[in-house]
Amino acid sequence: MAYKVLLINPNARDLESEMRMLEERGLQMVGATCFKEAYDLLVKDGTIHVILTELIIPVKKRSKETLSGAELFGRFLAVRYEVNIFLFTHETDCAQFNTGGLINGYFHKGEEDFDDIAAKVKAEVISSKDRAPFFETLVEYARMDKDAWHTPGHSSGDSVKNSEYAGDFFRFFGENLFQSDISVSVPMLDSLLEPKGVIKEAQELAARAFNSRYTFFTTNGTSTSNKVLIQTLLKPGDAILLDRNCHKSVHYGVIVAGAEPLYLMPSVNNTYGIFGPVPKQRIIQSMDAALKAGKRLKVLILTNCTYDGLIYDIKDIVEQAHARGIKVIVDEAWFGYANFHRAFYPSAMAAGADYSTQSTHKTMSAFSQASMIHVQDPEFEGIREFFQENFNMQASTSPQYPMIASLDAARRQMAMEGYALLQRTLELAAALKKSINALKKFRVLELEDLLSDEVRNDGIRLDPTKLTIDVSASGYSSKEIEHLLLTKHNIQIEKSTFNTITVLITIGSNYSKLNRLVLALANIQRMSGARRESESAKTLRDFKLSLSRIRFLPRYAFYAASESVPMRDAAGRVATAMVVPYPPGIPLLVPGQLITEDILNALMTYRDYGVEIHGAPDGLLKVMTPAEEERLAGQGREMTPLELV
């Protein structure tokens, strides 16, 4: 048994005796006599998964100050949300316990039934965390080695394993992958589109782990998850408030839903070419302006944390939105682990958001495309059937079962060892930052470097596992450094801007990888000679990121008559397609947006710098024809920007 049980009893002699009795029954025990001791143990030891506690305990040794009931349990869960808490007390009046619904069970000390305690503690850990029902059932089915008279066509790999032309494909991926890549024709493995068995169980376990009421697995990334939620919550003519730097999937969802987007201008750091969070006051004022203007504002969607690791004061924003009757969706594609360590707390669900979408594959151990939708909305039951219809509209009827299994396994891992893994990740991040800052020509940017003035008082935090490194002093461009790291040192980074590179420290990082990166940067520094400033750094002085107004509803523009024009000739025209530099996948143009000289200059700078740009093939942009502009304007389709947006 890898996990530990923390027993809390203010009486040290009784504590020692109770621990001994439980250890004899197979539980691995640690003890504490007060809240501070227990708190310190929870912070330091990620293997603690169960707390057995009195109803009332002293804050410190020999202290008269105490903590009890819901306040006590809430303090524990704020440190480690995933722990199971049991009362172990002489108190008998349940009506007076005031547990806040936060505990998992109760044992009466007078009964001294340590066998019952051990059995129920073990059962609770297994039933709530330490199992992966879908993954385990998939393994069981694959080992049955049944003859397949159904899809997929490779028939458990039989079509390829002896093939002259595809045998290498089979040998590379291995027999287990083909045995587990099966069809929805297998009832034993449930259906993702209407789960009633092991997928339903796996999703319920995920909901417990991620602090939600419901969780749904998706197999086409957070992109699909965002579209499902937007189509569910918005009908044609409804309005959504969205940060303009959100992922392109959000914009596509708005097009499909026929909703009216009210775009929020993000903060912009022109020193490093980075879009930041939307200023909090701008969000609040825009909600009020939209409601005052009679907009049918139903939803606010934000990205938290940003691609560069900037974290909103999300709890306050959620409360502000709810006070105005607005639902909140949080795109947590880069922040799915937030619920498992207090350094990142609160997650969107813990902050009270109605919905969150997470790329489990980006920040945890699931396969690529494997993601989750989490639901906290108290009114969800009223729209659940409509949600399911939209889910089915976006999902494949032939999902890949190994991908679903990876979600189940990733959830179990985070529930059982997420805290310990993230604690180690934070230590690695601090060590890497210190080593890079010891170099002369590279520097890890601090929170103050990344923030623009307009959000400095918004309570923004920085995720320390996302390191943005200023490379301008090296004399190399970030693209040149990215190339050297890849080709000479066999290191692939996450992204680069004009004068920065970004590396992610994940639960899969280790000291070997860390030191290889530091040594590679030291080598690049040595090879840079007397270079002082890269040409790209000079370019950035005149590079400004800005956005323009939306002239027409994106749905109208998306389906409008259009033509392709050279980028240089597009100023003053209206875009009919999305134009997205990659990375980070944030659109500079969306359908219906006015194309300005500033945006064209930014696009051409990106292009000249070698950034991949989606939506501008051969330097051409799709724009609305003049006749179509005139027709839509004549129908009163032009959008008027809200004041303060």
C-alpha positions in Angstrom: 0.0 0.0 0.0 1.7 3.2 -1.2 -0.5 5.8 0.5 -0.5 6.9 4.1 -3.2 7.7 6.7 -2.8 10.8 8.9 -4.2 10.3 12.4 -4.9 13.4 14.5 -5.4 13.1 18.3 -4.4 15.8 20.8 -3.6 13.1 23.3 -0.1 11.9 22.4 -0.4 8.6 24.3 -3.7 7.7 22.8 -2.4 8.7 19.3 0.5 6.3 19.6 -1.8 3.4 20.7 -4.3 4.0 17.9 -1.6 4.3 15.3 -0.2 0.9 16.4 -3.6 -0.8 16.2 -4.2 0.5 12.7 -0.7 -0.3 11.5 -1.2 -3.9 12.6 -4.2 -4.0 10.2 -2.2 -2.9 7.2 -2.4 0.9 7.2 0.7 3.0 6.9 0.3 5.7 9.5 1.6 9.1 10.4 0.4 11.1 13.4 -0.2 14.7 14.6 -1.5 16.2 17.8 -2.6 19.6 16.5 -3.6 21.4 13.3 -0.2 22.9 12.6 1.5 19.5 12.7 -1.1 18.0 10.5 -0.9 20.9 8.0 2.8 20.6 7.8 2.7 16.9 7.1 0.1 17.4 4.4 2.2 20.0 2.7 5.4 17.9 2.8 4.1 14.4 2.2 2.2 13.9 -1.0 1.6 10.2 -0.1 -1.0 11.1 2.6 -4.4 10.4 1.2 -6.6 9.9 4.3 -7.1 11.9 7.5 -8.7 10.4 10.6 -9.4 13.3 13.0 -11.2 14.5 16.1 -14.1 16.9 15.5 -12.2 19.6 17.5 -8.4 20.0 17.6 -6.0 22.6 18.9 -4.4 24.9 16.3 -1.0 24.4 17.9 0.4 22.2 20.8 -0.8 23.4 24.2 -2.9 26.1 22.5 -6.4 27.0 23.7 -7.3 28.1 20.2 -9.1 25.4 18.3 -10.5 24.5 14.9 -13.6 22.3 14.4 -16.1 21.0 11.9 -16.4 22.5 8.5 -13.8 25.2 9.1 -11.2 22.5 10.0 -12.0 20.2 7.1 -12.1 23.2 4.7 -8.5 24.1 5.8 -7.3 20.6 5.1 -9.0 20.5 1.7 -7.6 23.9 0.7 -4.1 22.3 1.1 -4.9 19.0 -0.5 -8.3 18.8 -2.1 -7.9 15.1 -2.9 -7.6 13.7 0.6 -10.4 11.7 2.2 -11.4 12.9 5.7 -13.0 10.6 8.3 -14.2 11.7 11.8 -12.7 9.5 14.5 -14.2 10.8 17.7 -16.2 10.1 20.9 -18.8 12.7 19.8 -22.1 11.0 18.9 -24.5 13.8 18.0 -24.3 14.0 14.2 -26.7 16.9 14.0 -24.2 19.1 15.9 -21.1 18.1 13.8 -21.4 20.9 11.2 -19.2 19.1 8.7 -20.3 21.1 5.7 -20.7 17.9 3.7 -16.9 17.7 3.4 -16.1 14.4 5.1 -16.2 10.8 3.8 -17.2 8.9 6.9 -17.4 8.5 10.7 -16.0 6.1 13.3 -16.9 6.1 17.0 -13.9 5.7 19.3 -15.8 4.0 22.0 -16.4 1.0 19.7 -12.7 0.4 19.1 -13.4 -1.5 15.9 -10.1 -1.0 14.2 -10.8 -3.8 11.7 -13.8 -1.8 10.5 -11.8 1.4 10.3 -9.0 -0.2 8.2 -11.4 -2.0 5.9 -13.5 1.1 5.2 -10.5 3.4 4.8 -9.0 1.0 2.2 -12.4 0.6 0.4 -12.9 4.4 0.3 -9.5 5.1 -1.3 -10.0 2.3 -3.8 -13.6 3.3 -4.7 -12.9 7.1 -4.9 -9.4 7.3 -6.4 -7.2 4.2 -6.7 -8.8 2.5 -9.7 -9.2 3.2 -13.4 -12.4 1.3 -14.3 -12.3 1.9 -18.1 -8.6 1.3 -18.5 -8.8 -1.8 -16.4 -11.7 -3.2 -18.3 -10.0 -2.4 -21.7 -7.0 -4.3 -20.6 -9.2 -7.2 -19.5 -11.0 -7.3 -22.8 -7.8 -7.1 -24.9 -6.4 -10.1 -23.0 -9.4 -12.2 -23.9 -8.0 -12.2 -27.4 -11.5 -12.6 -29.0 -11.9 -13.1 -32.8 -13.0 -9.8 -34.2 -15.9 -9.8 -36.7 -16.4 -6.0 -36.4 -14.5 -2.7 -37.0 -11.8 -1.5 -37.0 -10.5 -3.2 -40.2 -7.1 -4.1 -38.8 -8.9 -6.7 -36.7 -6.7 -6.5 -33.6 -3.6 -6.0 -35.8 -4.1 -9.2 -37.9 -4.2 -7.1 -41.1 -0.7 -5.6 -40.6 1.5 -7.7 -38.3 2.6 -10.0 -41.2 2.4 -7.4 -43.9 5.4 -6.6 -46.0 4.3 -3.0 -46.3 2.7 -2.4 -42.9 4.5 -4.8 -40.6 6.8 -2.1 -39.4 3.8 -0.1 -38.4 2.6 -3.0 -36.2 6.0 -3.6 -34.7 6.5 0.1 -33.8 3.3 0.6 -32.0 3.1 -2.9 -30.6 0.5 -5.6 -30.1 -1.2 -4.0 -27.1 -2.2 -0.9 -29.0 -3.9 -2.9 -31.8 -5.6 -5.3 -29.3 -7.0 -2.3 -27.4 -8.1 -0.3 -30.5 -11.6 -1.7 -30.8 -15.1 -0.9 -31.9 -18.1 0.6 -30.2 -19.7 -2.8 -31.0 -18.2 -4.1 -27.7 -20.9 -3.5 -25.0 -18.4 -4.4 -22.2 -16.5 -1.2 -22.9 -19.5 1.2 -22.9 -20.2 4.1 -25.3 -18.7 7.6 -25.0 -21.8 9.1 -26.6 -24.2 7.5 -24.1 -22.2 6.1 -21.2 -23.9 3.8 -18.8 -21.1 1.5 -17.7 -17.3 1.8 -17.2 -17.0 5.1 -19.0 -19.7 6.6 -16.8 -17.8 5.3 -13.7 -14.6 6.8 -15.0 -16.2 10.1 -15.6 -17.7 10.1 -12.1 -14.3 9.5 -10.6 -12.9 12.3 -12.7 -15.6 14.7 -11.4 -14.6 13.9 -7.8 -10.9 14.4 -8.6 -11.4 17.7 -10.4 -13.9 19.2 -8.0 -16.9 19.3 -10.4 -20.4 18.0 -10.4 -20.1 16.3 -13.7 -17.1 15.5 -16.0 -17.2 14.4 -19.6 -14.4 12.9 -21.6 -13.7 14.3 -25.1 -11.4 12.8 -27.7 -10.8 15.8 -30.0 -9.1 18.2 -27.7 -10.3 21.2 -25.8 -11.1 22.7 -29.2 -14.1 20.4 -29.4 -14.9 20.9 -25.7 -15.1 24.7 -26.2 -17.4 24.4 -29.2 -19.7 22.0 -27.4 -20.2 24.4 -24.5 -20.7 27.5 -26.6 -23.3 25.7 -28.8 -25.1 24.5 -25.7 -25.2 27.8 -23.8 -25.8 30.2 -26.7 -28.6 30.4 -29.2 -28.6 32.7 -32.3 -28.7 36.3 -31.2 -27.4 35.6 -27.7 -24.2 37.5 -26.7 -21.0 36.2 -25.3 -18.2 38.2 -23.8 -14.8 36.7 -24.7 -11.2 37.7 -24.4 -10.0 38.5 -27.9 -6.9 36.4 -27.3 -8.9 33.2 -26.7 -8.2 30.1 -28.7 -9.6 29.9 -32.2 -12.0 27.1 -31.3 -14.0 29.6 -29.2 -14.4 31.8 -32.3 -15.5 28.8 -34.4 -18.0 28.0 -31.7 -19.4 31.5 -31.9 -19.8 31.2 -35.6 -21.6 27.8 -35.4 -23.9 29.1 -32.6 -24.8 32.2 -34.5 -24.0 34.2 -31.3 -23.0 37.8 -31.0 -19.4 38.1 -29.8 -18.5 41.0 -27.6 -14.7 41.0 -27.7 -12.6 42.1 -24.8 -9.2 43.7 -25.7 -6.5 41.9 -23.7 -3.6 43.6 -22.1 -0.6 43.7 -24.5 3.1 43.5 -23.6 4.8 45.0 -26.7 8.3 44.6 -25.1 8.0 40.8 -25.6 5.2 40.5 -28.1 2.8 38.8 -25.7 -1.0 39.0 -25.2 -1.8 39.1 -21.5 -5.0 38.8 -19.4 -8.0 41.1 -20.0 -7.9 43.9 -17.3 -10.4 43.0 -14.6 -12.1 46.4 -14.7 -12.6 46.1 -18.4 -14.4 42.8 -17.9 -16.7 44.3 -15.3 -17.5 47.5 -17.2 -18.1 45.5 -20.4 -20.6 43.2 -18.7 -22.5 46.3 -17.3 -22.3 48.1 -20.7 -23.6 45.0 -22.6 -26.5 44.5 -20.2 -27.4 48.2 -20.2 -27.4 48.1 -24.0 -30.0 45.3 -23.9 -27.7 42.6 -25.2 -28.7 39.0 -24.4 -25.4 38.4 -22.6 -25.4 34.8 -21.4 -21.7 33.8 -21.1 -18.3 35.1 -20.2 -15.4 32.9 -21.4 -11.7 33.4 -20.3 -8.5 31.5 -20.8 -6.8 30.7 -17.5 -3.9 30.4 -17.3 -2.7 32.1 -20.5 -0.2 30.4 -22.8 2.6 32.3 -21.0 1.4 31.2 -17.5 -0.4 34.4 -16.3 -3.2 33.5 -13.9 -6.4 35.6 -13.4 -7.9 36.4 -10.0 -10.6 34.0 -11.3 -12.7 33.7 -8.1 -13.5 37.5 -8.0 -14.3 37.5 -11.7 -16.6 34.6 -11.4 -18.4 36.3 -8.5 -18.8 39.5 -10.5 -20.3 37.6 -13.5 -22.7 35.5 -11.3 -23.9 38.7 -9.6 -25.1 39.8 -13.1 -26.6 36.4 -14.0 -23.9 35.5 -16.5 -22.5 32.0 -16.8 -18.7 31.5 -16.8 -16.6 29.2 -18.9 -12.9 28.9 -18.2 -10.6 27.4 -20.9 -8.0 25.7 -18.7 -6.2 24.0 -21.5 -2.8 24.9 -19.9 -3.9 24.7 -16.3 -5.6 21.3 -15.8 -3.5 20.4 -12.8 -4.5 23.5 -10.7 -6.8 21.5 -8.4 -4.0 19.3 -7.2 -1.6 21.7 -5.5 -2.1 24.9 -3.5 0.5 26.8 -5.5 -1.9 26.9 -8.3 -5.2 27.0 -6.4 -8.0 27.8 -7.1 -8.9 25.9 -10.2 -11.9 27.2 -12.2 -14.2 24.6 -10.5 -12.9 25.6 -7.0 -13.5 29.2 -7.9 -17.1 28.6 -8.7 -17.0 28.8 -12.5 -19.9 27.0 -14.2 -17.8 25.1 -16.8 -14.2 24.5 -17.5 -12.4 22.7 -20.4 -9.1 21.1 -19.9 -6.4 19.6 -22.2 -5.6 16.6 -20.1 -3.0 15.7 -22.7 -1.2 19.1 -22.5 -0.3 19.1 -18.8 -1.0 15.6 -17.5 -0.4 12.0 -18.8 -3.2 11.5 -21.3 -2.6 10.9 -25.0 -2.8 13.9 -27.4 -6.4 15.1 -28.1 -7.6 13.6 -24.8 -9.5 16.3 -22.9 -12.3 16.9 -20.3 -15.3 19.1 -19.8 -16.0 19.9 -16.1 -19.5 21.1 -15.0 -20.4 23.0 -11.9 -23.5 24.9 -13.2 -26.3 24.4 -10.7 -28.8 24.7 -13.5 -27.1 22.1 -15.7 -29.8 19.4 -15.3 -32.2 21.7 -17.2 -30.0 21.7 -20.3 -28.3 18.3 -20.0 -30.1 16.7 -22.9 -29.3 19.7 -25.2 -25.7 19.5 -24.0 -25.6 15.8 -25.0 -27.0 16.6 -28.5 -24.3 19.2 -29.0 -21.7 16.8 -27.6 -22.8 14.1 -30.1 -22.8 16.6 -32.9 -19.1 17.3 -32.4 -17.9 13.9 -31.3 -16.9 10.9 -33.4 -19.1 7.8 -33.3 -15.9 5.8 -33.4 -13.7 7.3 -30.6 -10.3 5.8 -30.0 -10.6 3.7 -26.8 -6.9 3.9 -25.9 -7.4 7.7 -25.7 -10.3 7.3 -23.3 -8.2 4.9 -21.3 -5.5 7.5 -21.1 -7.9 9.9 -19.5 -8.9 7.4 -16.9 -5.3 6.5 -16.1 -4.2 10.2 -16.0 -7.0 11.0 -13.6 -6.0 8.1 -11.3 -2.4 9.2 -11.4 -3.3 12.8 -10.5 -5.7 11.7 -7.7 -3.1 9.5 -6.1 0.2 11.3 -6.8 -0.6 14.6 -8.4 0.4 16.6 -5.4 3.8 14.9 -5.1 4.4 15.2 -8.8 3.6 18.9 -8.9 5.7 19.6 -5.8 8.6 18.0 -7.6 7.8 20.0 -10.7 7.8 23.2 -8.7 11.2 22.3 -7.3 12.5 21.6 -10.8 11.2 24.9 -12.1 12.9 26.8 -9.3 16.2 25.0 -10.0 16.0 25.6 -13.7 15.2 29.3 -13.2 18.2 29.7 -10.9 20.6 27.9 -13.4 19.4 29.9 -16.4 19.7 33.2 -14.5 23.3 32.3 -13.6 24.1 32.6 -17.3 25.1 36.0 -18.6 23.0 36.2 -21.8 19.8 34.5 -20.8 17.2 35.5 -18.2 13.9 34.0 -17.0 11.3 36.7 -17.0 9.5 37.6 -13.7 5.8 38.4 -13.3 6.6 42.1 -13.4 8.3 41.7 -16.7 5.3 40.0 -18.3 2.6 42.3 -17.0 1.6 45.4 -18.8 0.7 48.5 -16.7 -3.1 48.1 -17.1 -3.2 44.7 -15.2 -0.5 45.3 -12.5 -3.2 45.7 -9.8 -5.5 42.9 -10.9 -4.1 40.2 -8.6 -2.5 38.4 -11.6 -0.1 35.5 -10.6 2.4 33.6 -12.6 2.5 29.8 -13.0 6.2 29.0 -12.2 6.2 25.9 -14.3 6.0 28.0 -17.5 9.3 29.7 -18.0 9.6 32.5 -20.5 13.3 33.2 -21.2 14.6 36.5 -22.6 17.2 35.7 -25.2 17.8 39.2 -26.6 21.2 39.6 -24.9 22.6 36.5 -26.7 22.7 38.2 -30.1 20.7 35.4 -31.6 17.0 35.5 -32.5 14.7 33.2 -30.6 14.1 31.3 -33.9 17.9 30.7 -34.2 18.1 29.5 -30.6 15.1 27.2 -31.2 16.9 25.8 -34.2 20.2 25.3 -32.4 18.5 23.6 -29.4 16.7 21.2 -31.8 19.4 20.4 -34.3 22.6 20.6 -32.2 21.3 19.6 -28.7 18.2 17.5 -29.5 15.9 19.7 -27.4 12.4 20.8 -28.5 10.9 23.8 -26.7 7.3 24.8 -26.5 7.3 28.1 -28.4 9.2 31.3 -29.2 8.4 35.0 -29.7 10.7 37.5 -31.3 13.0 37.7 -28.3 11.9 34.9 -25.9 11.6 31.2 -25.8 9.2 29.3 -23.6 9.8 26.0 -21.9 7.2 24.0 -19.9 8.2 22.1 -16.8 5.7 19.2 -16.5 5.2 16.2 -14.3 7.4 14.3 -16.9 10.4 16.6 -16.4 13.5 15.5 -14.6 17.0 16.7 -13.6 18.7 15.1 -16.6 16.5 17.1 -19.0 16.9 20.2 -16.9 20.7 20.1 -16.9 20.8 19.2 -20.6 18.9 22.4 -21.4 21.1 24.5 -19.1 24.3 23.1 -20.7 22.9 23.7 -24.1 22.1 27.3 -23.4 25.6 27.7 -21.9 27.1 26.3 -25.1 25.0 28.7 -27.2 26.1 31.6 -25.0 29.8 30.6 -25.6 29.2 30.4 -29.4 27.5 33.8 -29.5 30.8 35.5 -29.2 30.6 39.3 -29.0 27.1 39.6 -30.4 25.1 42.2 -28.6 21.6 42.3 -30.1 19.8 40.2 -32.7 18.1 41.7 -35.7 14.7 40.5 -34.4 15.2 42.5 -31.2 15.6 45.6 -33.4 12.5 44.7 -35.3 10.4 44.4 -32.2 11.0 48.0 -31.2 8.6 49.0 -34.0 6.3 46.0 -33.7 3.0 46.7 -32.1 0.2 44.3 -31.4 -3.2 45.8 -31.8 -6.7 44.7 -32.6 -9.5 46.3 -34.6 -13.3 46.5 -34.5 -15.7 43.7 -35.6 -17.9 45.2 -38.4 -20.2 42.2 -39.0 -21.4 39.2 -37.0 -18.8 36.4 -37.5 -21.5 34.0 -38.8 -22.6 36.5 -41.5 -19.0 37.2 -42.5 -18.1 33.5 -42.5 -20.8 32.6 -45.0 -20.5 35.9 -47.0 -19.4 36.2 -50.6 -15.7 36.6 -50.5 -12.6 37.0 -52.6 -8.8 36.6 -52.0 -6.5 39.6 -52.1 -2.8 40.0 -51.5 -2.0 40.9 -47.9 -0.7 44.3 -48.9 -4.0 45.3 -50.5 -6.3 44.2 -47.7 -6.3 47.3 -45.5 -9.9 48.6 -45.0 -11.5 45.3 -46.0 -13.4 42.9 -43.9 -12.0 39.4 -43.1 -14.2 36.4 -43.8 -11.7 33.8 -42.5 -9.7 33.3 -39.4 -6.0 34.2 -39.6 -3.9 32.7 -36.8 -0.2 32.8 -36.2 1.1 29.5 -34.7 2.1 29.4 -31.9 0.2 30.4 -29.9 -3.0 29.9 -31.9 -4.6 33.2 -31.1 -6.3 34.8 -34.1 -5.2 38.2 -35.2 -8.2 38.2 -37.6 -11.7 36.6 -37.2 -14.6 36.7 -39.7 -16.2 40.1 -39.7 -13.2 42.0 -38.5 -11.9 45.1 -40.1 -8.4 44.7 -41.4 -6.1 47.6 -40.5 -2.6 48.6 -41.4 -1.4 47.8 -37.9 -2.7 44.2 -38.2 -1.2 43.8 -41.7 2.2 45.0 -40.4 2.0 42.5 -37.6 1.1 39.7 -39.9 3.9 40.6 -42.3 6.3 40.8 -39.5 5.2 37.3 -38.3 5.5 36.0 -41.9 9.0 37.5 -42.4 10.1 36.1 -39.1 9.1 32.6 -40.2 6.1 32.1 -38.0 3.5 29.6 -39.3 0.3 31.5 -40.2 -2.9 29.7 -40.8 -5.5 31.4 -43.0 -3.2 33.3 -45.3 -2.1 30.8 -48.0 0.5 32.3 -50.4 0.2 35.7 -48.7 -3.5 36.0 -49.6 -6.3 37.0 -47.3 -10.0 36.1 -47.8 -12.1 39.3 -47.6 -15.7 40.2 -48.1 -16.6 41.5 -51.6 -17.6 45.2 -51.8 -21.1 44.2 -53.0 -21.5 41.9 -49.9 -20.4 44.6 -47.6 -23.0 47.0 -49.1 -25.7 44.4 -48.9 -25.1 43.5 -45.2 -24.7 47.2 -44.3 -28.0 47.9 -46.0 -29.7 45.2 -44.0 -28.5 46.9 -40.8 -26.1 44.0 -40.0 -23.1 46.2 -38.9 -22.1 45.8 -35.3 -21.7 48.8 -33.1 -18.9 48.4 -30.5 -20.0 48.7 -26.9 -18.6 51.6 -24.9 -15.7 50.4 -22.7 -15.2 47.1 -24.5 
